[in-house]
């Protein structure tokens, strides 16, 4: 039962009953099913500040009332306990403990309900530095790359799954790559396992997509990814033929079996393996170059091996795995369920399956995807670039706008109903090179023409305008636009890559690589507020320029920055110490945001967005319809 699970997380019996009643009443009021999501702990952290104090922050859960009270205690080395707040903290989920406190100070957090303090919720020591260090066992010749998070052991705390990358290649480049390697680490720095995907999985941004999520609802996350002959799981068991080598002289892998595997998150053990859908060519293990060209547009493995992945609540209650192939020409999406030890196909959508209504969905994919309930029926849809697929695997719309590099799904314009999509396009001449469209219908709301737009971003950086601002890099695309598409400044930020909620206000900061900038909207320029080089951090993925991960993995609702050191020996996790007057439930309990974190490592990394408008002038977000059962 949910009550028992909450008690295991240190919530307490009275609190558990309170939360369960709140969830049940909310569900009845909406008539909507509850989504099965992670049972997280408080994520309590205490981080040293420059003046010797500690900034302490924690999670408000999506299953809790917005005004839930907290008491915070500092425990001295002698064991004496001092309550730091005279009255329960109900407006914020953070506290700046000032003074020269020294290292290893201990803090205790307790909830307060109806004026009564509950049993201990969580206890943590302050960090020794202003970052958390995760020492790595990086293989020789490799460097840490993209990361994802999930509760691998069921303790309510996130663990990190890291892609270690050696020599990699883009699909358009020939050459051998090193086998991709996945490793799992606890936040305390313990390595849990290593999975070697083997020589028959080519390594690069377009090949190596890995999903980390609790797919079966047992309280522990699994890992799902494409595998092949020679993949070795976390226990040393080899999948398929360990001696097979399907690489050709150019390093491409155009032959041999292809698999989809579900791995246990705690041990790395392969739990189930099946054939990957779709195959390179129906009914043939070793198709000819001409056969591949007829189906994908080229025969050497460029367009064919463009993979994306995601997680979606297709039934509105439990998560399903989405694995895809192709987006320049033929486009195929396959949905899978991992339930009670069985891996089963739910549906497959194929733009080239002979159904003439599917044909317009070919060639509309981006280098990433997004997932959310765009039609507000309680179930998720897949926004696959310039098209959208419904929860039942049928097509909703294809805009015909074609391929692009950056995609943003959120309530970008809160004055319009539903969510919007901001996207950019790569075509030599494009009437709608940068555009905002209605997520549910595909209708273009506004656009600007431009050829070959390389990057674009939509986040709130100017409080004078309701909604997100957007900008893009492309010929003729000048200035900064508000949510209505009006140019509000001839200047724009230097970067249009990623965003991070870091400062204490409701605006979002600009993340590029491992650096954070704040947009000064009055003087129309960017100011650097965090430099990764000061902590020997290095960015990943060249010009795509991203950290290992940006996500709300602990503390209050602001996001953490996870970056690798330049020598690859450790991950360093940074969390803001800037006070804020705002409090929201953890972003990881917002369905659109949580699923964004799952797919952030896919293709060209994109920032996570919430399903509600989070920005200046926002309304208080409704509690998410979720449960932890």
DODREN-669467 format. One record per residue (C-alpha): x, y, z; residue in three letters. Coordinates in steps of 0.5 Angstrom, whole numbers, padded with zeros to 4 digits, m for minus. Each point is the difference from the previous one (the first is absolute). Layout:
[[X, Y, Z], 'ala']
...
! end
This chain:
[[0000, 0000, 0000], 'unk']
[[0002, 0007, m0001], 'unk']
[[0000, 0002, 0007], 'unk']
[[0005, m0006, 0002], 'unk']
[[0004, 0003, m0006], 'unk']
[[0000, 0007, 0003], 'unk']
[[0002, m0003, 0007], 'unk']
[[0006, m0004, m0003], 'unk']
[[0002, 0007, m0003], 'unk']
[[0000, 0003, 0007], 'unk']
[[m0006, 0004, m0001], 'unk']
[[m0004, m0003, 0007], 'unk']
[[m0007, m0003, 0000], 'unk']
[[m0004, 0007, 0002], 'unk']
[[0004, 0003, m0006], 'unk']
[[m0001, m0006, m0005], 'unk']
[[m0008, 0000, 0002], 'unk']
[[0000, 0008, m0001], 'unk']
[[0003, m0001, m0007], 'unk']
[[m0004, m0006, m0002], 'unk']
[[m0006, 0004, 0001], 'unk']
[[0002, 0006, m0004], 'unk']
[[0002, m0004, m0006], 'unk']
[[m0007, m0004, 0000], 'unk']
[[m0004, 0006, 0001], 'unk']
[[0004, 0004, m0006], 'unk']
[[m0001, m0007, m0004], 'unk']
[[m0007, 0000, 0001], 'unk']
[[m0001, 0008, m0001], 'unk']
[[0003, m0001, m0007], 'unk']
[[m0002, m0007, m0002], 'unk']
[[0007, m0001, m0003], 'unk']
[[0004, m0006, 0001], 'unk']
[[0006, 0000, 0005], 'unk']
[[0007, 0000, m0004], 'unk']
[[0005, m0005, 0004], 'unk']
[[0006, 0004, 0001], 'unk']
[[0006, m0001, 0005], 'unk']
[[0000, 0000, 0007], 'unk']
[[0005, 0005, 0002], 'unk']
[[0003, 0002, 0007], 'unk']
[[0001, 0007, 0002], 'unk']
[[0007, 0001, m0004], 'unk']
[[0002, 0004, 0006], 'unk']
[[0007, 0004, m0002], 'unk']
[[0004, 0005, 0004], 'unk']
[[0005, 0004, m0004], 'unk']
[[0006, 0004, 0002], 'unk']
[[m0001, 0007, m0001], 'unk']
[[0006, 0005, m0001], 'unk']
[[m0001, 0004, 0006], 'unk']
[[0001, m0007, 0004], 'unk']
[[m0008, m0002, 0001], 'unk']
[[m0004, m0005, m0003], 'unk']
[[m0006, 0000, m0005], 'unk']
[[m0004, m0005, 0001], 'unk']
[[m0006, m0002, m0004], 'unk']
[[m0005, m0006, m0001], 'unk']
[[m0005, m0003, m0004], 'unk']
[[m0008, 0001, 0000], 'unk']
[[m0003, m0006, m0003], 'unk']
[[m0005, 0001, m0005], 'unk']
[[m0005, m0004, 0004], 'unk']
[[0000, 0005, 0006], 'unk']
[[m0004, 0006, 0001], 'unk']
[[0004, 0007, m0002], 'unk']
[[0000, 0003, 0007], 'unk']
[[0003, m0006, 0003], 'unk']
[[0004, 0002, 0006], 'unk']
[[0007, m0002, 0002], 'unk']
[[0005, 0001, 0006], 'unk']
[[0007, 0000, m0001], 'unk']
[[0005, m0002, 0005], 'unk']
[[0008, 0001, 0001], 'unk']
[[0003, m0006, 0004], 'unk']
[[0007, 0002, 0003], 'unk']
[[0006, m0005, 0001], 'unk']
[[m0002, m0001, 0007], 'unk']
[[m0007, m0002, m0002], 'unk']
[[m0004, 0006, 0002], 'unk']
[[m0006, 0002, m0005], 'unk']
[[m0002, 0007, m0001], 'unk']
[[m0006, 0002, m0004], 'unk']
[[0002, 0005, m0005], 'unk']
[[m0007, 0003, m0002], 'unk']
[[m0005, 0003, 0005], 'unk']
[[m0006, m0002, m0004], 'unk']
[[m0001, m0006, m0005], 'unk']
[[0003, 0002, m0007], 'unk']
[[m0006, 0000, m0004], 'unk']
[[0002, 0005, m0006], 'unk']
[[0006, m0003, m0002], 'unk']
[[0004, m0007, 0000], 'unk']
[[0007, 0003, 0002], 'unk']
[[0004, 0004, 0005], 'unk']
[[0006, 0004, 0001], 'unk']
[[0004, m0002, 0006], 'unk']
[[0004, 0006, 0001], 'unk']
[[0007, 0000, 0004], 'unk']
[[0007, m0003, 0000], 'unk']
[[m0003, m0008, 0001], 'unk']
[[0006, m0004, m0002], 'unk']
[[m0001, m0006, m0004], 'unk']
[[m0004, m0007, 0001], 'unk']
[[m0006, 0004, 0004], 'unk']
[[m0006, m0004, 0000], 'unk']
[[m0007, 0002, m0001], 'unk']
[[m0006, m0004, 0001], 'unk']
[[m0007, 0002, m0003], 'unk']
[[m0007, m0001, 0002], 'unk']
[[m0007, 0001, m0003], 'unk']
[[m0005, 0004, 0004], 'unk']
[[m0008, m0002, m0001], 'unk']
[[m0005, 0003, 0004], 'unk']
[[0005, 0004, 0004], 'unk']
[[0003, m0007, 0002], 'unk']
[[0007, m0002, m0001], 'unk']
[[0001, m0007, m0003], 'unk']
[[0005, m0005, 0001], 'unk']
[[0007, 0001, m0004], 'unk']
[[m0001, 0001, m0007], 'unk']
[[0008, 0000, m0002], 'unk']
[[0007, 0002, 0003], 'unk']
[[0006, 0002, m0004], 'unk']
[[0007, 0002, 0001], 'unk']
[[0002, 0007, m0004], 'unk']
[[0004, m0001, m0006], 'unk']
[[0008, 0001, 0001], 'unk']
[[0000, 0004, m0006], 'unk']
[[m0005, 0004, m0004], 'unk']
[[m0001, m0006, m0005], 'unk']
[[m0001, m0007, 0001], 'unk']
[[0006, m0004, m0003], 'unk']
[[m0002, m0007, m0003], 'unk']
[[0007, m0004, m0001], 'unk']
[[0000, m0004, m0007], 'unk']
[[0003, m0006, m0003], 'unk']
[[0001, 0002, m0007], 'unk']
[[0003, m0005, m0004], 'unk']
[[0006, 0002, m0004], 'unk']
[[m0001, 0004, m0006], 'unk']
[[m0007, 0002, 0002], 'unk']
[[m0003, 0006, 0003], 'unk']
[[m0007, 0001, 0004], 'unk']
[[m0005, 0003, m0005], 'unk']
[[m0008, 0000, 0001], 'unk']
[[m0003, m0002, 0006], 'unk']
[[m0007, m0002, 0003], 'unk']
[[m0003, m0001, 0007], 'unk']
[[m0005, m0005, 0003], 'unk']
[[m0001, m0003, 0007], 'unk']
[[0004, m0007, m0002], 'unk']
[[m0001, m0003, 0007], 'unk']
[[m0006, 0003, 0003], 'unk']
[[0002, 0004, 0005], 'unk']
[[m0003, 0006, m0002], 'unk']
[[0006, 0004, m0002], 'unk']
[[0003, 0000, m0008], 'unk']
[[0006, m0004, m0002], 'unk']
[[0003, 0002, m0007], 'unk']
[[0001, m0004, m0006], 'unk']
[[0006, 0003, m0004], 'unk']
[[0002, m0001, m0007], 'unk']
[[0007, m0001, m0001], 'unk']
[[0002, 0001, m0007], 'unk']
[[0007, m0001, m0003], 'unk']
[[0001, 0001, m0008], 'unk']
[[m0007, 0002, m0003], 'unk']
[[m0002, 0002, m0007], 'unk']
[[m0006, 0004, m0003], 'unk']
[[m0004, m0005, m0004], 'unk']
[[0002, 0004, m0006], 'unk']
[[0007, m0001, 0001], 'unk']
[[0004, m0007, m0001], 'unk']
[[0004, m0003, 0005], 'unk']
[[0001, m0005, 0006], 'unk']
[[m0003, 0002, 0007], 'unk']
[[0002, m0003, 0006], 'unk']
[[m0006, m0004, 0004], 'unk']
[[m0005, 0004, 0004], 'unk']
[[0000, m0001, 0007], 'unk']
[[m0005, 0002, 0005], 'unk']
[[0002, 0000, 0008], 'unk']
[[m0005, 0001, 0006], 'unk']
[[0003, 0004, 0006], 'unk']
[[m0004, 0002, 0007], 'unk']
[[0001, 0008, 0002], 'unk']
[[0004, m0003, 0005], 'unk']
[[0005, m0002, m0005], 'unk']
[[m0001, m0008, 0000], 'unk']
[[0000, m0003, m0007], 'unk']
[[m0005, m0005, m0001], 'unk']
[[0001, m0003, m0006], 'unk']
[[0003, 0001, m0008], 'unk']
[[m0003, m0002, m0006], 'unk']
[[0004, m0001, m0006], 'unk']
[[m0005, 0001, m0006], 'unk']
[[0006, m0004, m0005], 'unk']
[[0003, 0002, m0007], 'unk']
[[m0007, m0002, m0003], 'unk']
[[m0003, 0007, 0003], 'unk']
[[0003, 0006, m0004], 'unk']
[[0002, 0006, 0005], 'unk']
[[m0003, 0007, m0001], 'unk']
[[m0005, 0005, 0001], 'unk']
[[m0005, m0004, m0005], 'unk']
[[0001, m0007, 0002], 'unk']
[[0001, 0000, 0008], 'unk']
[[m0007, 0001, 0003], 'unk']
[[m0001, m0002, 0007], 'unk']
[[m0007, 0000, 0004], 'unk']
[[0001, 0000, 0008], 'unk']
[[m0007, m0001, 0003], 'unk']
[[m0005, m0004, 0004], 'unk']
[[m0003, m0004, m0005], 'unk']
[[m0004, m0005, 0004], 'unk']
[[m0002, 0004, 0006], 'unk']
[[0004, m0004, 0005], 'unk']
[[0004, 0006, 0003], 'unk']
[[0006, m0001, m0004], 'unk']
[[0002, 0003, m0006], 'unk']
[[0002, m0005, m0006], 'unk']
[[0005, 0002, m0006], 'unk']
[[m0002, m0001, m0007], 'unk']
[[0004, 0001, m0006], 'unk']
[[0002, m0003, m0007], 'unk']
[[0005, m0006, 0000], 'unk']
[[0003, m0005, m0004], 'unk']
[[0004, m0006, m0001], 'unk']
[[0006, 0001, 0006], 'unk']
[[m0004, 0004, 0004], 'unk']
[[0003, m0002, 0007], 'unk']
[[m0005, 0002, 0006], 'unk']
[[0002, 0002, 0007], 'unk']
[[0001, m0007, 0003], 'unk']
[[0004, m0002, m0006], 'unk']
[[m0005, m0004, m0004], 'unk']
[[0001, 0001, m0008], 'unk']
[[m0006, 0001, m0004], 'unk']
[[0000, m0004, m0007], 'unk']
[[0006, m0002, m0003], 'unk']
[[0006, 0003, 0004], 'unk']
[[0005, m0001, m0006], 'unk']
[[m0004, 0003, m0006], 'unk']
[[0002, 0006, m0003], 'unk']
[[m0005, 0004, m0005], 'unk']
[[0004, 0006, m0001], 'unk']
[[0002, 0001, m0007], 'unk']
[[0007, 0004, m0003], 'unk']
[[m0003, 0007, 0001], 'unk']
[[m0002, m0002, 0007], 'unk']
[[m0008, 0000, m0001], 'unk']
[[m0004, m0006, 0002], 'unk']
[[m0005, m0002, m0005], 'unk']
[[m0001, m0007, 0001], 'unk']
[[m0001, m0005, 0006], 'unk']
[[m0005, 0000, 0005], 'unk']
[[m0003, 0006, 0004], 'unk']
[[m0003, m0001, 0007], 'unk']
[[m0004, 0004, 0005], 'unk']
[[0002, m0002, 0008], 'unk']
[[m0003, 0002, 0006], 'unk']
[[0006, 0000, 0006], 'unk']
[[m0001, 0000, 0007], 'unk']
[[0001, 0007, 0003], 'unk']
[[0004, m0003, 0007], 'unk']
[[0004, m0005, m0003], 'unk']
[[0001, 0001, m0008], 'unk']
[[m0003, m0007, m0001], 'unk']
[[m0003, m0001, m0007], 'unk']
[[m0008, m0001, 0002], 'unk']
[[m0003, m0001, m0007], 'unk']
[[0003, 0000, m0007], 'unk']
[[m0004, 0000, m0007], 'unk']
[[0001, 0002, m0007], 'unk']
[[0000, 0008, m0001], 'unk']
[[m0006, 0003, m0004], 'unk']
[[0001, 0002, m0005], 'unk']
[[0005, m0004, m0004], 'unk']
[[0005, 0003, m0005], 'unk']
[[m0004, m0004, m0005], 'unk']
[[m0006, m0004, 0001], 'unk']
[[0001, m0007, 0000], 'unk']
[[0008, 0000, m0002], 'unk']
[[0005, 0000, 0005], 'unk']
[[0005, 0002, m0005], 'unk']
[[m0003, 0005, m0005], 'unk']
[[0004, 0002, m0006], 'unk']
[[0002, 0007, m0001], 'unk']
[[m0005, 0002, m0005], 'unk']
[[m0006, m0003, 0004], 'unk']
[[0002, 0004, 0006], 'unk']
[[0000, 0006, m0005], 'unk']
[[m0007, m0001, m0002], 'unk']
[[m0002, 0000, 0007], 'unk']
[[0004, 0005, 0003], 'unk']
[[0002, 0005, m0005], 'unk']
[[0008, m0002, 0000], 'unk']
[[0003, m0007, 0000], 'unk']
[[0006, 0001, 0005], 'unk']
[[m0003, 0001, 0007], 'unk']
[[m0001, 0008, 0001], 'unk']
[[m0008, 0001, m0001], 'unk']
[[m0001, m0008, 0003], 'unk']
[[0003, 0001, 0006], 'unk']
[[m0003, 0006, 0003], 'unk']
[[m0003, m0002, 0007], 'unk']
[[m0004, 0003, 0005], 'unk']
[[m0003, m0002, 0006], 'unk']
[[m0005, 0002, 0006], 'unk']
[[m0005, m0002, 0005], 'unk']
[[m0008, 0002, 0000], 'unk']
[[m0006, m0002, 0004], 'unk']
[[m0004, m0003, m0006], 'unk']
[[m0005, m0002, 0005], 'unk']
[[0000, 0006, 0004], 'unk']
[[0002, m0004, 0006], 'unk']
[[0006, m0004, m0001], 'unk']
[[0007, 0001, m0004], 'unk']
[[0001, m0003, m0007], 'unk']
[[0007, 0000, m0004], 'unk']
[[0000, 0004, m0007], 'unk']
[[0006, m0003, m0004], 'unk']
[[0001, 0003, m0007], 'unk']
[[0003, 0000, m0007], 'unk']
[[0001, 0005, m0005], 'unk']
[[m0002, 0007, m0001], 'unk']
[[0003, 0003, m0007], 'unk']
[[m0004, m0005, m0004], 'unk']
[[m0004, m0006, 0003], 'unk']
[[m0002, 0001, 0007], 'unk']
[[m0002, m0006, 0005], 'unk']
[[m0002, 0001, 0007], 'unk']
[[m0001, m0007, 0004], 'unk']
[[m0003, 0000, 0007], 'unk']
[[0001, m0005, 0005], 'unk']
[[m0002, m0002, 0007], 'unk']
[[0004, m0003, 0006], 'unk']
[[m0005, m0003, 0004], 'unk']
[[0001, m0006, 0005], 'unk']
[[0006, m0003, m0003], 'unk']
[[m0002, 0001, m0007], 'unk']
[[0002, 0004, m0006], 'unk']
[[m0006, 0001, m0005], 'unk']
[[m0001, 0005, m0006], 'unk']
[[m0006, 0004, 0001], 'unk']
[[0000, 0003, m0007], 'unk']
[[0004, 0002, m0006], 'unk']
[[m0001, 0007, m0004], 'unk']
[[0004, m0001, m0007], 'unk']
[[0000, 0006, m0005], 'unk']
[[0001, m0005, m0006], 'unk']
[[m0004, m0006, 0002], 'unk']
[[m0005, 0001, m0006], 'unk']
[[m0005, 0004, 0003], 'unk']
[[m0001, 0006, m0004], 'unk']
[[m0002, 0004, 0006], 'unk']
[[0007, m0001, 0003], 'unk']
[[0004, 0002, m0005], 'unk']
[[0000, 0008, 0002], 'unk']
[[0003, m0002, 0006], 'unk']
[[0007, m0002, m0003], 'unk']
[[0005, 0005, 0000], 'unk']
[[m0002, 0004, 0006], 'unk']
[[0004, m0002, 0006], 'unk']
[[0005, 0004, 0004], 'unk']
[[0006, m0002, 0003], 'unk']
[[m0004, m0001, 0006], 'unk']
[[m0007, m0001, 0002], 'unk']
[[m0005, 0002, 0006], 'unk']
[[m0005, m0003, 0004], 'unk']
[[m0007, 0003, 0003], 'unk']
[[m0007, 0000, 0001], 'unk']
[[m0001, 0005, m0006], 'unk']
[[m0008, m0001, m0001], 'unk']
[[m0001, m0001, 0007], 'unk']
[[m0003, m0006, 0000], 'unk']
[[0004, m0003, 0006], 'unk']
[[0005, m0004, m0004], 'unk']
[[0006, 0002, m0004], 'unk']
[[0002, 0001, m0007], 'unk']
[[0006, 0000, m0003], 'unk']
[[0002, 0007, m0003], 'unk']
[[0005, m0003, m0006], 'unk']
[[0003, 0006, m0003], 'unk']
[[m0005, 0004, m0005], 'unk']
[[m0005, m0006, 0002], 'unk']
[[m0004, m0003, 0005], 'unk']
[[m0002, m0007, 0002], 'unk']
[[m0006, m0002, 0004], 'unk']
[[0000, m0004, 0007], 'unk']
[[m0003, m0006, m0005], 'unk']
[[0006, 0000, m0005], 'unk']
[[m0004, 0004, m0005], 'unk']
[[0002, 0006, m0003], 'unk']
[[m0003, 0007, 0002], 'unk']
[[0003, 0005, m0005], 'unk']
[[0006, 0001, m0004], 'unk']
[[0002, 0007, m0001], 'unk']
[[0004, m0001, m0006], 'unk']
[[0005, 0005, 0002], 'unk']
[[0005, m0006, 0000], 'unk']
[[0007, m0001, 0004], 'unk']
[[0003, 0005, 0005], 'unk']
[[0005, 0000, 0006], 'unk']
[[m0004, 0003, 0006], 'unk']
[[m0006, m0002, 0003], 'unk']
[[m0004, 0003, 0006], 'unk']
[[m0007, m0002, 0003], 'unk']
[[m0003, 0004, 0006], 'unk']
[[m0005, 0005, 0001], 'unk']
[[0004, 0005, m0003], 'unk']
[[m0006, 0005, m0001], 'unk']
[[m0004, 0000, 0006], 'unk']
[[m0005, 0004, m0003], 'unk']
[[m0002, m0005, m0005], 'unk']
[[m0003, m0007, 0002], 'unk']
[[0004, m0006, 0000], 'unk']
[[0007, m0001, m0001], 'unk']
[[0004, 0003, m0006], 'unk']
[[0007, m0003, m0004], 'unk']
[[0005, 0005, m0002], 'unk']
[[0005, m0003, m0005], 'unk']
[[0005, 0002, m0006], 'unk']
[[0001, m0003, m0006], 'unk']
[[0006, m0002, m0005], 'unk']
[[m0002, 0001, m0007], 'unk']
[[0004, 0004, m0005], 'unk']
[[m0006, 0004, 0000], 'unk']
[[m0006, 0000, 0005], 'unk']
[[m0006, 0005, 0000], 'unk']
[[m0001, m0002, 0008], 'unk']
[[0008, m0001, 0002], 'unk']
[[m0002, 0002, 0007], 'unk']
[[m0007, m0001, 0002], 'unk']
[[m0005, m0001, 0006], 'unk']
[[m0006, m0005, m0001], 'unk']
[[m0005, m0003, 0004], 'unk']
[[0002, m0006, 0003], 'unk']
[[m0007, m0004, m0001], 'unk']
[[m0002, 0002, m0007], 'unk']
[[0007, 0002, m0004], 'unk']
[[m0003, 0007, m0002], 'unk']
[[0006, 0005, m0001], 'unk']
[[m0002, 0006, 0005], 'unk']
[[0006, 0004, m0002], 'unk']
[[0007, m0001, m0004], 'unk']
[[0006, 0003, m0003], 'unk']
[[0003, m0002, m0007], 'unk']
[[0007, m0002, 0000], 'unk']
[[0005, m0005, m0003], 'unk']
[[0003, m0006, 0004], 'unk']
[[m0001, 0002, 0007], 'unk']
[[0005, m0003, 0004], 'unk']
[[m0003, 0001, 0008], 'unk']
[[m0006, 0003, 0003], 'unk']
[[m0002, 0001, 0007], 'unk']
[[m0006, 0002, 0004], 'unk']
[[0000, 0002, 0007], 'unk']
[[m0003, 0006, 0005], 'unk']
[[0006, 0005, 0000], 'unk']
[[m0004, 0006, 0000], 'unk']
[[m0005, 0002, 0006], 'unk']
[[m0003, 0005, m0004], 'unk']
[[m0004, m0004, m0005], 'unk']
[[m0004, m0006, 0002], 'unk']
[[0002, m0007, m0003], 'unk']
[[0007, m0002, m0002], 'unk']
[[0005, 0004, m0005], 'unk']
[[0003, m0004, m0005], 'unk']
[[0006, 0001, m0005], 'unk']
[[0004, m0004, m0005], 'unk']
[[0006, 0000, m0004], 'unk']
[[m0001, 0001, m0008], 'unk']
[[0000, 0005, m0005], 'unk']
[[m0004, 0005, 0000], 'unk']
[[m0003, m0002, 0007], 'unk']
[[0002, 0007, 0004], 'unk']
[[m0002, 0001, 0007], 'unk']
[[m0004, m0003, 0006], 'unk']
[[m0008, m0001, m0001], 'unk']
[[m0005, m0001, 0005], 'unk']
[[m0005, m0005, 0001], 'unk']
[[m0004, 0004, m0006], 'unk']
[[0005, 0000, m0005], 'unk']
[[0002, 0007, 0001], 'unk']
[[0007, 0002, 0000], 'unk']
[[0001, 0004, 0007], 'unk']
[[0008, 0001, m0001], 'unk']
[[0004, 0000, m0006], 'unk']
[[0005, m0003, 0005], 'unk']
[[0000, m0007, 0002], 'unk']
[[0004, m0005, 0005], 'unk']
[[0007, m0003, m0003], 'unk']
[[m0003, m0007, 0001], 'unk']
[[m0006, m0003, m0002], 'unk']
[[0001, m0007, 0003], 'unk']
[[m0003, m0002, 0006], 'unk']
[[m0003, 0003, 0006], 'unk']
[[0001, m0001, 0008], 'unk']
[[m0004, 0002, 0006], 'unk']
[[0005, 0003, 0004], 'unk']
[[m0001, 0007, 0003], 'unk']
[[m0005, 0002, 0005], 'unk']
[[m0005, 0003, m0004], 'unk']
[[m0005, m0003, m0005], 'unk']
[[0004, 0001, m0006], 'unk']
[[0004, m0006, m0003], 'unk']
[[0008, 0001, m0001], 'unk']
[[0004, m0002, m0007], 'unk']
[[0004, m0006, 0001], 'unk']
[[0005, m0001, m0006], 'unk']
[[0005, m0006, 0001], 'unk']
[[0002, 0001, 0008], 'unk']
[[m0001, 0007, 0000], 'unk']
[[m0006, 0004, 0003], 'unk']
[[m0002, 0007, m0003], 'unk']
[[m0006, 0005, 0003], 'unk']
[[m0003, 0004, m0005], 'unk']
[[0000, 0008, 0002], 'unk']
[[m0007, 0002, m0004], 'unk']
[[0001, 0007, 0002], 'unk']
[[0007, 0001, m0003], 'unk']
[[m0001, m0006, m0005], 'unk']
[[0006, m0004, 0001], 'unk']
[[0002, m0006, 0004], 'unk']
[[0004, m0001, 0006], 'unk']
[[0004, m0006, 0002], 'unk']
[[m0002, m0002, 0007], 'unk']
[[0003, m0007, 0000], 'unk']
[[0006, m0003, m0004], 'unk']
[[0002, m0007, 0000], 'unk']
[[0007, 0001, m0001], 'unk']
[[0001, 0003, 0007], 'unk']
[[m0001, m0007, 0002], 'unk']
[[0004, m0004, m0006], 'unk']
[[m0007, m0002, m0003], 'unk']
[[0000, m0001, m0008], 'unk']
[[m0006, m0001, m0004], 'unk']
[[m0003, m0006, m0004], 'unk']
[[m0001, m0001, m0008], 'unk']
[[0004, 0006, m0003], 'unk']
[[m0005, 0005, m0003], 'unk']
[[m0006, m0003, 0003], 'unk']
[[0003, 0003, 0006], 'unk']
[[m0003, m0004, 0006], 'unk']
[[0001, m0002, 0007], 'unk']
[[m0001, m0007, 0002], 'unk']
[[m0006, 0002, 0003], 'unk']
[[m0005, 0005, 0002], 'unk']
[[m0005, m0002, 0005], 'unk']
[[m0004, 0001, 0006], 'unk']
[[0003, m0006, 0004], 'unk']
[[0000, 0003, 0007], 'unk']
[[m0001, 0006, 0004], 'unk']
[[m0006, 0005, m0001], 'unk']
[[m0003, 0001, m0007], 'unk']
[[0006, 0003, m0003], 'unk']
[[0005, m0004, m0005], 'unk']
[[0006, m0003, 0001], 'unk']
[[0006, 0000, m0005], 'unk']
[[0004, m0007, m0001], 'unk']
[[0007, 0001, m0003], 'unk']
[[0006, m0004, m0001], 'unk']
[[0007, 0002, 0001], 'unk']
[[0004, 0001, m0005], 'unk']
[[0005, m0006, 0001], 'unk']
[[m0007, m0004, 0001], 'unk']
[[0002, m0003, 0007], 'unk']
[[m0006, 0003, 0003], 'unk']
[[m0007, 0003, m0001], 'unk']
[[m0002, 0006, 0004], 'unk']
[[m0007, 0002, 0002], 'unk']
[[m0001, 0007, 0001], 'unk']
[[m0007, 0003, 0004], 'unk']
[[m0002, 0007, 0001], 'unk']
[[0002, 0004, 0006], 'unk']
[[m0005, 0006, m0002], 'unk']
[[m0006, 0001, 0005], 'unk']
[[m0006, 0000, m0003], 'unk']
[[m0007, 0002, 0002], 'unk']
[[m0004, m0005, m0004], 'unk']
[[m0002, m0007, 0001], 'unk']
[[m0002, m0005, m0004], 'unk']
[[m0001, m0008, 0000], 'unk']
[[0006, m0003, m0003], 'unk']
[[0001, 0001, m0007], 'unk']
[[0001, m0008, m0001], 'unk']
[[m0007, m0001, 0002], 'unk']
[[m0003, 0004, m0006], 'unk']
[[m0001, m0005, m0005], 'unk']
[[0002, 0004, m0006], 'unk']
[[0007, 0002, 0003], 'unk']
[[0001, m0007, 0003], 'unk']
[[0000, m0003, m0007], 'unk']
[[0004, 0006, m0003], 'unk']
[[0005, m0003, 0005], 'unk']
[[0000, m0007, m0002], 'unk']
[[0001, 0002, m0008], 'unk']
[[0005, 0006, 0002], 'unk']
[[0006, m0005, m0003], 'unk']
[[m0004, m0001, m0006], 'unk']
[[0003, 0003, m0007], 'unk']
[[0002, 0007, 0001], 'unk']
[[m0001, 0001, 0007], 'unk']
[[m0006, 0005, 0002], 'unk']
[[m0002, 0003, 0006], 'unk']
[[m0006, m0002, 0005], 'unk']
[[m0006, 0004, 0000], 'unk']
[[m0006, m0001, 0005], 'unk']
[[m0007, m0001, m0003], 'unk']
[[m0003, 0006, 0003], 'unk']
[[0003, 0007, 0000], 'unk']
[[0006, 0002, 0004], 'unk']
[[0002, 0007, 0000], 'unk']
[[m0002, 0007, 0002], 'unk']
[[m0007, 0001, 0001], 'unk']
[[m0002, m0007, 0001], 'unk']
[[m0006, m0003, 0003], 'unk']
[[0001, m0005, 0006], 'unk']
[[0001, m0007, m0004], 'unk']
[[m0005, m0005, 0002], 'unk']
[[0002, m0006, 0003], 'unk']
[[0002, m0006, m0005], 'unk']
[[m0005, m0006, 0000], 'unk']
[[0005, m0005, 0002], 'unk']
[[0001, m0005, 0005], 'unk']
[[0006, m0004, 0003], 'unk']
[[m0003, m0007, 0000], 'unk']
! end
